[in-house]
Amino acid sequence: MTRTAAAPARFSRRRALAVLAAAGATLLTGRPAKAAPARWEWRGQAMGADARLILLHPDQSVARAAADACAAEIARLEAEFSLYRADSALSRLNRFGRLDHPGHDLRRLLAEALGFAHSTDGTFDPTVQPLWELYAEHFARTSGAIPSPEAVAAVMAAVGWRRVAFSVEAIALAPGTRLTLNGIAQGYITDRVADLLRARGFERVLIDLGETRALGAGPRNAPWAVGIAERSGGSALFRIPLEDRALAVSAPAGTVFEPSGRWHHLLDTATGAPASSWRLVAVRAADATTADALSTALAASPPERSRTILGAHPGAEAWAMDGNTTLRRIAG
């Protein structure tokens, strides 16, 4: 028996946030400036959003070939994870409730997602998709009224990361359960692109596929400067330096279901309602998969819970902005 699910709306939860990559941070690094290799920039799409690579390499033909290989890798992984594609492995899993012989990357990413669900006690939960669909479909039909408590409760019965069983042979979902990997897949794809570029000998790269990862220093031999704006075309609210680190940002404004912005994509899996503690959360970590999952979890958590989650992930750093645009460091 098949199960139907609404296609996701054609917007990205991250592209309401602009990542502004400068040539290099204006920081006192103690390192002498030196001539940078030539810069090659690729622009395209990843997981339904604008994407780009900045490659510093003396041979532009080598950079172009590497960018083409990255684009092919992005397309390959989208065929596994994307909810924008009805034929993706994830879409087929949601439609039928079972996927036999899942690919290596889907199994690996699902294991990562369930690991973060466990370490955050369900604050990060890839089974939140039915709740997301409830709000998206409700506000597409009506304005003003909100979903009834009964409707939310009915959908919440299908939410819970322990309702997923998987092995090398198959992934199986409990009745009514559907998955989204949108809170972690962009980070995972970013890391696979970083692996590909490193294997090809690239040492100075900025990857922006919705999450951002830097390999090496920027053009001025200083960290890349990544500015965070709340919307495309907006000015940077703050900047975070990146060098051999990754950055992910989550905010309610990333995807809203109705004009006021009160009803948005960052859902509290304990209550089924949108989270309301933070205006924006940024996480810097060693890899983009971790940064992506933690930014999703922290943005859906109240302050005390945020500190507990971050404390369970040493090496990650986080900043949060409240409604007054005050940026604060989250102490783990």
C-alpha atoms as a printed R data frame, in Angstrom:
    type eleno elety resid chain resno      x      y       z
1   ATOM     1    CA   MET     A     1  0.000  0.000   0.000
2   ATOM     2    CA   THR     A     2  1.361  3.425  -0.871
3   ATOM     3    CA   ARG     A     3  1.125  6.580   1.176
4   ATOM     4    CA   THR     A     4  0.782  9.982  -0.355
5   ATOM     5    CA   ALA     A     5  2.521 13.101   0.870
6   ATOM     6    CA   ALA     A     6  2.412 16.642  -0.331
7   ATOM     7    CA   ALA     A     7  5.403 17.866  -2.245
8   ATOM     8    CA   PRO     A     8  7.385 20.406  -0.249
9   ATOM     9    CA   ALA     A     9  6.896 24.050  -1.053
10  ATOM    10    CA   ARG     A    10  9.526 25.416  -3.402
11  ATOM    11    CA   PHE     A    11 11.493 27.430  -0.935
12  ATOM    12    CA   SER     A    12 14.540 26.754   1.175
13  ATOM    13    CA   ARG     A    13 14.655 27.057   4.911
14  ATOM    14    CA   ARG     A    14 18.151 28.514   4.604
15  ATOM    15    CA   ARG     A    15 18.035 30.869   1.651
16  ATOM    16    CA   ALA     A    16 16.099 33.499   3.540
17  ATOM    17    CA   LEU     A    17 19.479 33.724   5.275
18  ATOM    18    CA   ALA     A    18 22.233 35.160   3.137
19  ATOM    19    CA   VAL     A    19 25.767 33.861   3.577
20  ATOM    20    CA   LEU     A    20 28.130 36.615   2.510
21  ATOM    21    CA   ALA     A    21 31.583 35.220   1.850
22  ATOM    22    CA   ALA     A    22 34.285 37.867   1.830
23  ATOM    23    CA   ALA     A    23 37.761 37.292   0.488
24  ATOM    24    CA   GLY     A    24 39.223 36.971   3.945
25  ATOM    25    CA   ALA     A    25 38.567 38.120   7.459
26  ATOM    26    CA   THR     A    26 40.038 41.457   8.454
27  ATOM    27    CA   LEU     A    27 41.631 39.892  11.495
28  ATOM    28    CA   LEU     A    28 45.055 40.199  13.062
29  ATOM    29    CA   THR     A    29 46.213 36.685  12.263
30  ATOM    30    CA   GLY     A    30 49.948 37.104  12.753
31  ATOM    31    CA   ARG     A    31 50.517 35.525   9.343
32  ATOM    32    CA   PRO     A    32 52.139 37.410   6.484
33  ATOM    33    CA   ALA     A    33 49.946 38.149   3.506
34  ATOM    34    CA   LYS     A    34 50.974 36.398   0.320
35  ATOM    35    CA   ALA     A    35 49.781 36.265  -3.222
36  ATOM    36    CA   ALA     A    36 46.767 34.035  -3.606
37  ATOM    37    CA   PRO     A    37 46.233 31.552  -6.418
38  ATOM    38    CA   ALA     A    38 43.738 32.543  -9.065
39  ATOM    39    CA   ARG     A    39 40.101 32.393  -7.997
40  ATOM    40    CA   TRP     A    40 37.525 30.256  -9.778
41  ATOM    41    CA   GLU     A    41 33.865 30.514  -8.803
42  ATOM    42    CA   TRP     A    42 31.088 28.049  -9.657
43  ATOM    43    CA   ARG     A    43 27.389 28.756  -9.138
44  ATOM    44    CA   GLY     A    44 24.546 26.282  -9.359
45  ATOM    45    CA   GLN     A    45 21.814 24.598  -7.329
46  ATOM    46    CA   ALA     A    46 21.863 22.184  -4.392
47  ATOM    47    CA   MET     A    47 18.793 20.818  -2.589
48  ATOM    48    CA   GLY     A    48 16.529 23.438  -4.159
49  ATOM    49    CA   ALA     A    49 18.713 26.424  -3.256
50  ATOM    50    CA   ASP     A    50 21.449 28.532  -4.806
51  ATOM    51    CA   ALA     A    51 24.923 27.108  -4.291
52  ATOM    52    CA   ARG     A    52 28.476 28.150  -5.039
53  ATOM    53    CA   LEU     A    53 32.086 27.088  -4.747
54  ATOM    54    CA   ILE     A    54 35.087 29.410  -4.543
55  ATOM    55    CA   LEU     A    55 38.271 27.568  -5.515
56  ATOM    56    CA   LEU     A    56 41.733 29.105  -5.182
57  ATOM    57    CA   HIS     A    57 43.968 27.282  -7.637
58  ATOM    58    CA   PRO     A    58 46.614 28.375 -10.168
59  ATOM    59    CA   ASP     A    59 45.197 26.253 -12.999
60  ATOM    60    CA   GLN     A    60 41.714 27.335 -14.013
61  ATOM    61    CA   SER     A    61 41.155 24.262 -16.178
62  ATOM    62    CA   VAL     A    62 41.809 22.055 -13.148
63  ATOM    63    CA   ALA     A    63 39.431 24.175 -11.066
64  ATOM    64    CA   ARG     A    64 36.740 23.984 -13.741
65  ATOM    65    CA   ALA     A    65 37.030 20.195 -13.969
66  ATOM    66    CA   ALA     A    66 36.816 19.915 -10.179
67  ATOM    67    CA   ALA     A    67 33.719 22.117 -10.091
68  ATOM    68    CA   ASP     A    68 32.086 19.912 -12.721
69  ATOM    69    CA   ALA     A    69 32.870 16.847 -10.602
70  ATOM    70    CA   CYS     A    70 31.357 18.571  -7.567
71  ATOM    71    CA   ALA     A    71 28.184 19.383  -9.507
72  ATOM    72    CA   ALA     A    72 27.891 15.721 -10.502
73  ATOM    73    CA   GLU     A    73 28.372 14.637  -6.879
74  ATOM    74    CA   ILE     A    74 25.686 17.076  -5.707
75  ATOM    75    CA   ALA     A    75 23.271 15.690  -8.311
76  ATOM    76    CA   ARG     A    76 24.068 12.117  -7.265
77  ATOM    77    CA   LEU     A    77 23.372 12.850  -3.598
78  ATOM    78    CA   GLU     A    78 20.214 14.822  -4.391
79  ATOM    79    CA   ALA     A    79 18.902 11.662  -6.041
80  ATOM    80    CA   GLU     A    80 19.177 10.063  -2.600
81  ATOM    81    CA   PHE     A    81 18.024 12.804  -0.198
82  ATOM    82    CA   SER     A    82 15.958 15.455  -1.961
83  ATOM    83    CA   LEU     A    83 12.264 15.859  -1.150
84  ATOM    84    CA   TYR     A    84 12.019 18.142  -4.185
85  ATOM    85    CA   ARG     A    85 12.435 15.074  -6.404
86  ATOM    86    CA   ALA     A    86  9.597 12.543  -6.471
87  ATOM    87    CA   ASP     A    87 12.008  9.868  -7.708
88  ATOM    88    CA   SER     A    88 14.617 10.311  -4.959
89  ATOM    89    CA   ALA     A    89 15.287  7.411  -2.619
90  ATOM    90    CA   LEU     A    90 13.937  9.431   0.318
91  ATOM    91    CA   SER     A    91 10.727 10.357  -1.514
92  ATOM    92    CA   ARG     A    92 10.173  6.706  -2.420
93  ATOM    93    CA   LEU     A    93 10.766  5.679   1.191
94  ATOM    94    CA   ASN     A    94  8.156  8.180   2.373
95  ATOM    95    CA   ARG     A    95  5.697  7.097  -0.307
96  ATOM    96    CA   PHE     A    96  5.886  3.363   0.367
97  ATOM    97    CA   GLY     A    97  7.027  3.293   4.000
98  ATOM    98    CA   ARG     A    98  9.878  0.954   3.119
99  ATOM    99    CA   LEU     A    99 12.971  1.032   0.949
100 ATOM   100    CA   ASP     A   100 14.820 -2.184   0.167
101 ATOM   101    CA   HIS     A   101 18.570 -2.159  -0.426
102 ATOM   102    CA   PRO     A   102 19.118  1.528   0.418
103 ATOM   103    CA   GLY     A   103 22.279  3.130  -0.888
104 ATOM   104    CA   HIS     A   104 25.368  3.676   1.231
105 ATOM   105    CA   ASP     A   105 24.935  7.441   1.524
106 ATOM   106    CA   LEU     A   106 21.300  7.253   2.588
107 ATOM   107    CA   ARG     A   107 22.146  4.684   5.251
108 ATOM   108    CA   ARG     A   108 25.133  6.714   6.427
109 ATOM   109    CA   LEU     A   109 23.193  9.962   6.624
110 ATOM   110    CA   LEU     A   110 20.201  8.353   8.312
111 ATOM   111    CA   ALA     A   111 22.547  6.851  10.904
112 ATOM   112    CA   GLU     A   112 23.962 10.337  11.514
113 ATOM   113    CA   ALA     A   113 20.464 11.828  11.784
114 ATOM   114    CA   LEU     A   114 19.285  9.216  14.262
115 ATOM   115    CA   GLY     A   115 22.500  9.667  16.231
116 ATOM   116    CA   PHE     A   116 21.773 13.377  16.611
117 ATOM   117    CA   ALA     A   117 18.164 12.564  17.498
118 ATOM   118    CA   HIS     A   118 19.488 10.389  20.319
119 ATOM   119    CA   SER     A   119 22.105 12.887  21.543
120 ATOM   120    CA   THR     A   120 19.586 15.766  21.544
121 ATOM   121    CA   ASP     A   121 16.843 13.652  23.143
122 ATOM   122    CA   GLY     A   122 14.642 14.108  20.092
123 ATOM   123    CA   THR     A   123 15.039 17.876  19.678
124 ATOM   124    CA   PHE     A   124 16.560 17.061  16.306
125 ATOM   125    CA   ASP     A   125 14.147 14.555  14.776
126 ATOM   126    CA   PRO     A   126 14.076 13.532  11.100
127 ATOM   127    CA   THR     A   127 10.519 12.180  11.484
128 ATOM   128    CA   VAL     A   128  9.071 15.694  11.853
129 ATOM   129    CA   GLN     A   129  7.999 15.701   8.181
130 ATOM   130    CA   PRO     A   130  4.276 14.904   8.821
131 ATOM   131    CA   LEU     A   131  4.073 17.890  11.161
132 ATOM   132    CA   TRP     A   132  5.809 20.125   8.612
133 ATOM   133    CA   GLU     A   133  3.318 18.965   5.971
134 ATOM   134    CA   LEU     A   134  0.375 19.682   8.284
135 ATOM   135    CA   TYR     A   135  1.372 23.320   8.697
136 ATOM   136    CA   ALA     A   136  2.368 23.819   5.055
137 ATOM   137    CA   GLU     A   137 -0.900 22.363   3.748
138 ATOM   138    CA   HIS     A   138 -3.062 24.121   6.343
139 ATOM   139    CA   PHE     A   139 -1.710 27.609   5.672
140 ATOM   140    CA   ALA     A   140 -1.768 27.019   1.917
141 ATOM   141    CA   ARG     A   141 -5.551 26.565   2.217
142 ATOM   142    CA   THR     A   142 -6.443 29.204   4.789
143 ATOM   143    CA   SER     A   143 -5.155 32.300   6.559
144 ATOM   144    CA   GLY     A   144 -5.792 33.426  10.096
145 ATOM   145    CA   ALA     A   145 -6.972 30.180  11.645
146 ATOM   146    CA   ILE     A   146 -4.382 27.760  12.949
147 ATOM   147    CA   PRO     A   147 -4.480 23.951  12.915
148 ATOM   148    CA   SER     A   148 -6.649 22.530  15.668
149 ATOM   149    CA   PRO     A   149 -5.014 20.872  18.695
150 ATOM   150    CA   GLU     A   150 -6.694 17.653  17.603
151 ATOM   151    CA   ALA     A   151 -5.109 17.842  14.151
152 ATOM   152    CA   VAL     A   152 -1.671 18.496  15.641
153 ATOM   153    CA   ALA     A   153 -2.062 15.647  18.141
154 ATOM   154    CA   ALA     A   154 -3.095 13.231  15.401
155 ATOM   155    CA   VAL     A   155  0.002 14.039  13.361
156 ATOM   156    CA   MET     A   156  2.297 13.988  16.395
157 ATOM   157    CA   ALA     A   157  1.382 10.342  16.900
158 ATOM   158    CA   ALA     A   158  3.449  9.589  13.780
159 ATOM   159    CA   VAL     A   159  6.475 11.652  14.895
160 ATOM   160    CA   GLY     A   160  9.320 10.017  16.790
161 ATOM   161    CA   TRP     A   161 12.779  8.938  15.672
162 ATOM   162    CA   ARG     A   162 12.412  5.512  17.266
163 ATOM   163    CA   ARG     A   163  9.713  4.765  14.662
164 ATOM   164    CA   VAL     A   164 12.481  4.189  12.094
165 ATOM   165    CA   ALA     A   165 14.148  0.806  11.607
166 ATOM   166    CA   PHE     A   166 16.975  0.314   9.169
167 ATOM   167    CA   SER     A   167 19.749 -2.039   8.187
168 ATOM   168    CA   VAL     A   168 21.823 -2.776   5.115
169 ATOM   169    CA   GLU     A   169 18.838 -4.667   3.721
170 ATOM   170    CA   ALA     A   170 16.037 -2.122   4.241
171 ATOM   171    CA   ILE     A   171 14.728  1.036   5.875
172 ATOM   172    CA   ALA     A   172 11.217  0.735   7.307
173 ATOM   173    CA   LEU     A   173  8.955  3.420   8.756
174 ATOM   174    CA   ALA     A   174  6.107  2.894  11.197
175 ATOM   175    CA   PRO     A   175  2.633  3.689   9.777
176 ATOM   176    CA   GLY     A   176  2.167  7.405   9.131
177 ATOM   177    CA   THR     A   177  5.822  8.258   9.714
178 ATOM   178    CA   ARG     A   178  7.748 10.166   7.053
179 ATOM   179    CA   LEU     A   179 11.287 11.485   7.012
180 ATOM   180    CA   THR     A   180 12.950 14.752   6.155
181 ATOM   181    CA   LEU     A   181 16.713 15.085   6.088
182 ATOM   182    CA   ASN     A   182 16.578 18.811   5.340
183 ATOM   183    CA   GLY     A   183 18.071 19.613   8.750
184 ATOM   184    CA   ILE     A   184 21.255 17.698   7.979
185 ATOM   185    CA   ALA     A   185 21.504 16.750   4.283
186 ATOM   186    CA   GLN     A   186 22.929 20.066   3.101
187 ATOM   187    CA   GLY     A   187 25.715 19.688   5.635
188 ATOM   188    CA   TYR     A   188 26.367 16.099   4.571
189 ATOM   189    CA   ILE     A   189 26.544 17.045   0.888
190 ATOM   190    CA   THR     A   190 28.863 19.930   1.773
191 ATOM   191    CA   ASP     A   191 31.203 17.489   3.526
192 ATOM   192    CA   ARG     A   192 31.213 15.074   0.597
193 ATOM   193    CA   VAL     A   193 32.100 17.934  -1.765
194 ATOM   194    CA   ALA     A   194 34.898 18.935   0.620
195 ATOM   195    CA   ASP     A   195 36.193 15.346   0.572
196 ATOM   196    CA   LEU     A   196 36.137 15.320  -3.221
197 ATOM   197    CA   LEU     A   197 38.037 18.597  -3.506
198 ATOM   198    CA   ARG     A   198 40.612 17.607  -0.909
199 ATOM   199    CA   ALA     A   199 41.202 14.318  -2.742
200 ATOM   200    CA   ARG     A   200 41.890 16.348  -5.887
201 ATOM   201    CA   GLY     A   201 44.537 18.383  -4.085
202 ATOM   202    CA   PHE     A   202 42.602 21.583  -3.366
203 ATOM   203    CA   GLU     A   203 43.772 23.267  -0.168
204 ATOM   204    CA   ARG     A   204 41.962 26.637  -0.195
205 ATOM   205    CA   VAL     A   205 38.243 26.455  -0.892
206 ATOM   206    CA   LEU     A   206 34.976 27.938   0.325
207 ATOM   207    CA   ILE     A   207 31.917 25.722  -0.180
208 ATOM   208    CA   ASP     A   208 28.451 27.258   0.214
209 ATOM   209    CA   LEU     A   209 25.670 24.743  -0.400
210 ATOM   210    CA   GLY     A   210 23.266 26.126   2.178
211 ATOM   211    CA   GLU     A   211 25.839 25.290   4.830
212 ATOM   212    CA   THR     A   212 29.342 26.692   4.520
213 ATOM   213    CA   ARG     A   213 32.674 24.932   4.857
214 ATOM   214    CA   ALA     A   214 36.168 26.312   4.407
215 ATOM   215    CA   LEU     A   215 39.264 24.356   3.497
216 ATOM   216    CA   GLY     A   216 42.348 26.357   4.370
217 ATOM   217    CA   ALA     A   217 42.648 30.125   4.375
218 ATOM   218    CA   GLY     A   218 41.107 32.735   2.122
219 ATOM   219    CA   PRO     A   219 42.884 34.801  -0.542
220 ATOM   220    CA   ARG     A   220 44.721 37.074   1.942
221 ATOM   221    CA   ASN     A   221 46.091 34.135   3.939
222 ATOM   222    CA   ALA     A   222 43.501 34.920   6.606
223 ATOM   223    CA   PRO     A   223 40.343 33.007   7.499
224 ATOM   224    CA   TRP     A   224 37.413 33.359   5.169
225 ATOM   225    CA   ALA     A   225 34.928 35.905   6.541
226 ATOM   226    CA   VAL     A   226 31.360 34.642   6.419
227 ATOM   227    CA   GLY     A   227 28.711 37.267   7.082
228 ATOM   228    CA   ILE     A   228 25.193 36.273   8.120
229 ATOM   229    CA   ALA     A   229 22.194 38.283   6.925
230 ATOM   230    CA   GLU     A   230 18.561 37.495   7.677
231 ATOM   231    CA   ARG     A   231 17.418 37.770   4.098
232 ATOM   232    CA   SER     A   232 18.794 37.796   0.600
233 ATOM   233    CA   GLY     A   233 20.199 41.225  -0.203
234 ATOM   234    CA   GLY     A   234 20.376 42.203   3.465
235 ATOM   235    CA   SER     A   235 23.452 43.521   5.208
236 ATOM   236    CA   ALA     A   236 25.492 41.257   7.460
237 ATOM   237    CA   LEU     A   237 24.278 41.113  11.045
238 ATOM   238    CA   PHE     A   238 27.602 39.634  12.097
239 ATOM   239    CA   ARG     A   239 30.600 37.826  10.633
240 ATOM   240    CA   ILE     A   240 32.253 34.586  11.648
241 ATOM   241    CA   PRO     A   241 35.763 33.596  10.490
242 ATOM   242    CA   LEU     A   242 36.196 30.141   8.966
243 ATOM   243    CA   GLU     A   243 39.343 28.158   8.301
244 ATOM   244    CA   ASP     A   244 39.148 24.373   8.127
245 ATOM   245    CA   ARG     A   245 35.775 24.645   9.859
246 ATOM   246    CA   ALA     A   246 32.109 24.625   8.874
247 ATOM   247    CA   LEU     A   247 29.249 26.989   9.658
248 ATOM   248    CA   ALA     A   248 25.498 26.386   9.649
249 ATOM   249    CA   VAL     A   249 22.716 28.837  10.435
250 ATOM   250    CA   SER     A   250 19.080 28.181  11.351
251 ATOM   251    CA   ALA     A   251 16.365 30.752  11.932
252 ATOM   252    CA   PRO     A   252 12.563 30.873  11.950
253 ATOM   253    CA   ALA     A   253 12.706 33.292   9.008
254 ATOM   254    CA   GLY     A   254 14.313 30.572   6.890
255 ATOM   255    CA   THR     A   255 10.881 29.133   6.067
256 ATOM   256    CA   VAL     A   256  7.588 30.589   7.240
257 ATOM   257    CA   PHE     A   257  4.146 29.147   6.600
258 ATOM   258    CA   GLU     A   258  2.218 32.440   6.825
259 ATOM   259    CA   PRO     A   259  2.999 36.182   6.578
260 ATOM   260    CA   SER     A   260  3.390 36.993  10.276
261 ATOM   261    CA   GLY     A   261  6.282 34.547  10.594
262 ATOM   262    CA   ARG     A   262  4.934 33.127  13.837
263 ATOM   263    CA   TRP     A   263  4.279 29.761  12.226
264 ATOM   264    CA   HIS     A   264  7.556 28.510  10.804
265 ATOM   265    CA   HIS     A   265  9.623 25.404  10.117
266 ATOM   266    CA   LEU     A   266 11.532 25.115  13.412
267 ATOM   267    CA   LEU     A   267  9.154 22.819  15.240
268 ATOM   268    CA   ASP     A   268  9.288 21.746  18.869
269 ATOM   269    CA   THR     A   269  8.794 17.989  18.717
270 ATOM   270    CA   ALA     A   270  7.641 17.958  22.350
271 ATOM   271    CA   THR     A   271  4.647 20.222  21.673
272 ATOM   272    CA   GLY     A   272  4.211 20.236  17.900
273 ATOM   273    CA   ALA     A   273  4.315 24.053  17.882
274 ATOM   274    CA   PRO     A   274  6.964 26.316  16.337
275 ATOM   275    CA   ALA     A   275  9.887 27.127  18.627
276 ATOM   276    CA   SER     A   276 10.152 30.719  19.815
277 ATOM   277    CA   SER     A   277 13.365 31.181  21.816
278 ATOM   278    CA   TRP     A   278 15.759 32.420  19.138
279 ATOM   279    CA   ARG     A   279 15.698 34.682  16.110
280 ATOM   280    CA   LEU     A   280 18.800 32.988  14.701
281 ATOM   281    CA   VAL     A   281 21.361 30.356  15.701
282 ATOM   282    CA   ALA     A   282 24.788 29.822  14.116
283 ATOM   283    CA   VAL     A   283 27.011 26.814  14.794
284 ATOM   284    CA   ARG     A   284 30.681 26.415  13.878
285 ATOM   285    CA   ALA     A   285 32.061 22.875  13.943
286 ATOM   286    CA   ALA     A   286 34.723 20.684  12.397
287 ATOM   287    CA   ASP     A   287 32.332 19.396   9.734
288 ATOM   288    CA   ALA     A   288 29.180 20.695   8.097
289 ATOM   289    CA   THR     A   289 27.042 17.672   8.985
290 ATOM   290    CA   THR     A   290 27.515 18.371  12.690
291 ATOM   291    CA   ALA     A   291 27.056 22.122  12.281
292 ATOM   292    CA   ASP     A   292 23.856 21.604  10.285
293 ATOM   293    CA   ALA     A   293 22.221 19.180  12.724
294 ATOM   294    CA   LEU     A   294 23.200 21.190  15.801
295 ATOM   295    CA   SER     A   295 22.011 24.509  14.381
296 ATOM   296    CA   THR     A   296 18.634 22.881  13.695
297 ATOM   297    CA   ALA     A   297 18.422 21.432  17.205
298 ATOM   298    CA   LEU     A   298 19.602 24.563  19.022
299 ATOM   299    CA   ALA     A   299 17.250 26.831  17.082
300 ATOM   300    CA   ALA     A   300 14.336 24.683  18.265
301 ATOM   301    CA   SER     A   301 15.482 24.692  21.904
302 ATOM   302    CA   PRO     A   302 15.051 27.080  24.848
303 ATOM   303    CA   PRO     A   303 18.288 28.495  26.336
304 ATOM   304    CA   GLU     A   304 18.841 25.913  29.080
305 ATOM   305    CA   ARG     A   305 18.206 23.025  26.720
306 ATOM   306    CA   SER     A   306 20.521 24.628  24.140
307 ATOM   307    CA   ARG     A   307 23.383 24.613  26.627
308 ATOM   308    CA   THR     A   308 22.793 20.944  27.439
309 ATOM   309    CA   ILE     A   309 22.764 19.952  23.767
310 ATOM   310    CA   LEU     A   310 25.912 21.907  22.962
311 ATOM   311    CA   GLY     A   311 27.688 20.486  26.005
312 ATOM   312    CA   ALA     A   312 27.177 16.993  24.597
313 ATOM   313    CA   HIS     A   313 29.074 17.948  21.424
314 ATOM   314    CA   PRO     A   314 32.557 19.185  22.403
315 ATOM   315    CA   GLY     A   315 34.346 21.081  19.685
316 ATOM   316    CA   ALA     A   316 31.211 22.803  18.397
317 ATOM   317    CA   GLU     A   317 30.646 26.501  19.057
318 ATOM   318    CA   ALA     A   318 27.322 28.310  18.872
319 ATOM   319    CA   TRP     A   319 25.940 31.831  18.847
320 ATOM   320    CA   ALA     A   320 22.293 32.804  19.190
321 ATOM   321    CA   MET     A   321 20.407 36.003  18.482
322 ATOM   322    CA   ASP     A   322 17.276 36.895  20.416
323 ATOM   323    CA   GLY     A   323 14.408 39.095  19.294
324 ATOM   324    CA   ASN     A   324 16.359 42.249  20.134
325 ATOM   325    CA   THR     A   325 19.181 41.287  17.729
326 ATOM   326    CA   THR     A   326 21.511 40.728  20.674
327 ATOM   327    CA   LEU     A   327 24.071 38.098  19.714
328 ATOM   328    CA   ARG     A   328 25.234 35.852  22.528
329 ATOM   329    CA   ARG     A   329 27.589 32.915  22.783
330 ATOM   330    CA   ILE     A   330 25.901 29.701  23.909
331 ATOM   331    CA   ALA     A   331 28.044 28.128  26.612
332 ATOM   332    CA   GLY     A   332 28.096 24.356  26.375
